[in-house]
Amino acid sequence: MTAERMHTTAHHVDVAAPAGVVYGLIADTPSWPRYFPPNVHVEQLEFDGVSERLRMWATANGRIRSWTSSRQLSPRDRRIVFRQDTPAAPVRSMLGTWSVDAVDAHTSRLTLLHDFTVEGDDPGDTAWVEQALDTNSRIQLSSLRKIAESWQRLDELVLTFEDSVRVRGGAELVYDFLYRVADWPERVPHVARLDLTEDQPGVQVVSMDTTTADGSTHTTKSVRVCFPHAGRIVYKQTVTPALMTAHTGEWSVVPDETGVSVVSQHSVMLRAEAVEAVLGPGASVSDARRYVREALGRNSLTTLELARRHAESAVRML
């Protein structure tokens, strides 16, 4: 039996930003779901400043895929070498390199290389992997270029915050409320409609209509990755409202000796060019930050409060 053939792809993009900025973005893997549309979630399993292991979830040709990867970071060379430790079928092996070259003080060239083999060297599977790599690499590089070229405004455009409540009830009851998202149209007032697909246990694809404070309705689509033993549900909106280019979040249930803390975390990348169209002439990014914080926080606190009532009511009935 012959060994599978190694296939190679290469993608490049020129970026009007310093090389150090570009390298910093590709080195910051926990933020990738906020920067790169295909990336749903990244768990940093190990990191010593040079080597890291990651568990990653991403979309590939419309499917949700998951794998673990190892990376070696070389900040001086602005180079990152990666290898998938447990590739998702039909990939048998996947490795590659991110490299950033300075064209001048204000311009860089980013190169992304992939080398991969496919189980049995099947032509159809090879074509599927090549298409997924080409699609995702182009989207990643385009998104990274846009973000890097706005690097001086990133602190203004990124909004991260959390809300929490205390619950006098079991952590498993709270988690059950958050996990059973299909029941939210009957349980959560601002959820008008929800469709749920869970082809893989713990990986939920959700389409939801949400009613805002002014009575309007917007549709979002999300992927949720559930960690029941850790009491966590992380998610990424794959279709966002107009004011955001990205929205990720996490529900976490944290028990202690006196009860349970339930926390809702949000991380948002604002779409600066949409601010006036959504909020009106003269509106600023500061106005958008305030608007998004209030809107997301209001919905989160409503859901957290309902989870609290659900858990505490069940305890009183025992």
C-alpha positions in Angstrom: 0.0 0.0 0.0 1.5 3.4 -1.0 1.6 6.3 1.3 -0.8 9.2 0.7 0.4 12.0 -1.5 1.3 15.3 0.2 -0.8 18.2 -1.2 0.3 21.9 -0.8 -1.7 25.1 -0.9 -0.4 28.7 -0.6 -2.2 31.9 0.0 -0.9 35.5 0.3 -2.2 38.9 1.2 -0.5 42.3 1.3 -1.5 44.3 4.4 -1.2 48.1 4.9 0.0 47.6 8.5 3.3 47.0 10.3 4.6 43.4 10.4 4.5 43.3 14.2 0.8 44.1 14.2 0.0 41.4 11.7 2.1 38.8 13.6 0.4 39.8 16.9 -3.0 39.0 15.4 -2.1 35.6 14.1 -0.4 34.8 17.4 -3.5 35.7 19.5 -5.4 32.4 18.9 -8.0 32.9 21.7 -9.2 36.0 19.7 -9.5 34.2 16.4 -13.3 33.6 16.6 -13.7 37.4 16.8 -11.3 38.0 13.9 -11.9 35.2 11.5 -15.4 34.2 10.3 -14.7 30.4 9.9 -13.4 30.1 13.5 -16.1 29.3 16.1 -14.1 28.6 19.2 -10.5 28.1 20.3 -9.5 26.4 23.6 -5.9 27.1 24.6 -4.9 23.8 26.2 -1.2 24.5 26.9 1.0 27.5 26.3 4.5 28.3 27.6 5.2 31.4 25.5 6.7 29.5 22.6 4.7 26.3 22.2 1.0 25.9 22.5 -1.7 23.2 22.0 -5.2 24.2 20.9 -8.6 22.6 20.5 -10.3 24.4 17.6 -13.8 24.4 16.2 -14.5 26.0 12.8 -16.8 25.8 9.8 -15.6 24.0 6.6 -17.8 23.9 3.5 -20.8 24.4 5.8 -19.9 21.7 8.3 -18.6 22.2 11.9 -15.2 20.6 12.3 -13.0 20.1 15.4 -9.4 19.2 15.9 -6.4 19.7 18.1 -3.3 21.5 16.9 0.2 22.2 18.1 2.0 25.5 17.2 5.5 26.8 17.5 5.8 30.6 17.7 8.8 32.5 16.6 8.2 36.2 17.2 11.6 37.3 16.1 11.1 35.7 12.7 7.4 36.5 12.7 6.7 32.9 11.8 4.3 30.3 13.3 4.5 26.6 12.4 1.4 24.4 13.1 0.4 20.8 12.9 -3.0 19.2 13.5 -2.5 16.5 16.2 -5.9 15.0 15.7 -7.2 16.0 12.2 -10.8 15.6 11.4 -11.6 13.0 8.7 -11.0 12.8 5.8 -7.7 14.7 6.6 -5.0 12.3 7.6 -2.3 14.9 8.3 -2.3 18.7 8.2 0.6 21.1 8.8 1.6 24.5 7.7 3.1 27.9 8.4 2.1 31.5 8.9 4.8 34.0 8.0 4.9 37.7 8.0 7.4 39.7 5.9 7.9 43.4 6.3 7.7 45.2 2.9 8.4 48.5 4.6 7.6 50.1 8.0 3.9 50.3 7.2 3.3 47.4 4.9 3.5 43.6 5.3 3.0 40.5 3.3 1.3 37.6 5.0 1.7 34.0 3.7 -0.3 31.0 4.8 1.0 27.6 3.7 -0.8 24.2 4.1 0.6 20.7 3.5 -1.9 17.9 3.9 -2.7 14.3 3.1 -6.1 12.6 2.8 -7.1 9.1 3.9 -6.7 6.8 1.0 -5.8 9.7 -1.3 -9.4 9.7 -2.4 -9.8 12.4 -5.2 -13.2 13.5 -4.0 -12.0 13.9 -0.4 -8.9 15.7 -1.7 -11.0 18.2 -3.7 -13.2 18.7 -0.6 -10.3 19.6 1.6 -8.7 21.8 -1.1 -12.0 23.7 -1.4 -12.4 24.1 2.3 -8.8 25.3 2.7 -9.1 27.8 -0.2 -12.4 29.2 1.0 -11.4 29.5 4.7 -7.9 30.8 3.9 -9.2 33.5 1.6 -11.8 34.6 4.2 -9.2 34.5 7.0 -6.6 36.6 5.1 -9.2 39.1 3.9 -10.6 39.5 7.4 -7.2 39.8 9.0 -6.1 42.4 6.4 -9.1 44.5 7.3 -8.6 44.2 11.0 -4.9 44.8 10.8 -5.4 47.9 8.7 -7.7 49.2 11.5 -5.2 48.3 14.3 -5.1 51.8 15.6 -8.9 51.7 16.3 -9.0 48.1 17.6 -9.4 49.2 21.3 -12.3 51.3 20.3 -14.0 48.7 18.1 -13.7 45.7 20.4 -16.2 45.6 23.3 -15.9 42.9 26.0 -18.1 42.7 29.1 -20.0 40.3 31.4 -23.1 40.1 33.6 -23.8 37.7 36.4 -26.4 36.6 38.9 -26.3 34.5 42.1 -28.5 31.4 42.3 -29.6 29.4 45.4 -30.0 26.2 43.5 -28.2 23.4 41.8 -25.7 24.2 39.0 -27.0 21.3 36.9 -30.5 23.0 36.9 -29.0 26.3 35.7 -26.9 24.5 33.0 -30.0 22.5 31.8 -31.9 25.8 31.3 -29.1 27.3 29.2 -28.4 24.1 27.3 -32.1 23.5 26.3 -32.1 26.5 24.0 -34.9 24.9 21.9 -37.2 25.7 24.8 -36.3 29.4 24.9 -39.2 30.7 22.7 -41.6 29.5 25.5 -39.3 30.5 28.3 -37.5 33.7 27.2 -39.7 36.7 26.3 -37.2 38.3 23.8 -36.8 35.0 21.8 -39.6 35.0 19.1 -38.5 32.0 17.1 -35.7 29.4 17.3 -34.6 26.5 15.1 -32.0 24.1 16.5 -29.8 21.4 14.9 -27.5 19.2 16.9 -25.9 16.7 14.5 -22.9 16.3 16.9 -23.6 15.9 20.6 -22.9 19.2 22.3 -22.5 21.2 19.1 -25.6 23.2 18.4 -26.4 25.3 15.3 -29.1 27.8 16.2 -31.2 30.2 14.1 -33.1 32.7 16.3 -35.4 35.7 16.0 -34.9 38.2 18.8 -37.2 41.1 19.7 -35.5 44.3 20.7 -36.7 47.0 23.1 -38.2 49.1 20.3 -40.3 46.1 19.1 -38.2 45.3 16.0 -37.0 41.8 15.3 -33.6 40.7 14.1 -32.4 37.2 13.1 -29.1 35.8 14.2 -27.4 32.4 13.6 -25.0 30.9 16.0 -22.9 27.8 16.7 -22.8 26.8 20.4 -20.2 24.3 21.8 -21.3 22.8 25.1 -19.1 21.6 27.9 -21.5 20.0 30.4 -18.9 18.7 32.8 -17.3 22.2 33.0 -20.6 24.1 33.2 -19.8 26.1 30.1 -21.5 26.9 26.8 -19.5 29.0 24.3 -20.9 30.4 21.1 -20.3 32.5 18.1 -22.9 34.3 16.0 -22.3 33.4 12.4 -24.9 35.9 11.2 -24.8 39.1 13.2 -26.9 42.3 13.5 -25.7 45.2 11.3 -23.7 46.9 14.0 -21.3 44.0 14.5 -18.8 42.2 12.4 -18.4 39.5 15.1 -20.0 38.5 18.3 -18.8 35.7 20.6 -19.8 34.8 24.1 -19.9 32.3 26.9 -22.4 31.1 29.5 -20.6 29.7 32.6 -22.1 28.1 35.7 -19.7 28.3 38.7 -20.8 26.6 41.9 -19.3 27.4 45.3 -20.1 26.5 49.0 -23.0 29.0 49.1 -24.6 28.7 45.8 -24.0 29.2 42.1 -22.7 32.2 40.0 -24.0 32.3 36.5 -22.0 34.5 34.1 -22.8 35.7 30.6 -19.7 37.0 28.8 -19.8 38.9 25.4 -17.0 40.0 23.1 -18.0 42.1 20.1 -16.3 43.6 17.1 -18.2 46.7 16.0 -18.8 47.7 12.4 -17.8 51.3 12.3 -19.2 52.0 8.8 -22.7 50.9 9.9 -23.0 53.1 13.0 -24.8 56.1 11.4 -27.0 53.8 9.2 -28.2 52.0 12.3 -28.2 54.7 15.0 -28.8 57.8 12.9 -26.7 60.7 11.4 -24.0 61.9 13.7 -23.9 58.8 15.8 -20.4 57.7 16.9 -18.6 54.5 17.8 -19.0 55.5 21.4 -22.7 55.6 20.9 -22.6 52.2 19.3 -20.6 50.8 22.2 -23.2 52.1 24.7 -26.1 50.8 22.5 -24.7 47.3 22.1 -23.7 47.0 25.8 -27.2 48.0 26.9 -29.0 45.7 24.4 -26.9 42.6 24.9 -26.7 43.2 28.6 -30.5 43.6 28.9 -31.1 40.3 27.1 -28.4 38.5 29.0 -29.7 39.6 32.4 -33.2 38.6 31.4 -32.0 35.1 30.5 -29.8 34.8 33.6 -32.8 35.8 35.8 -35.0 33.2 34.2 -32.4 30.6 34.7 -32.2 31.6 38.3 -35.9 31.3 38.8 -36.0 27.9 37.0 -33.3 26.5 39.3 -34.7 28.0 42.6 -38.3 27.0 41.8 -37.2 23.4 41.2 -35.3 23.4 44.5 -38.4 24.7 46.4 -40.6 22.0 44.9 -38.3 19.2 46.2 
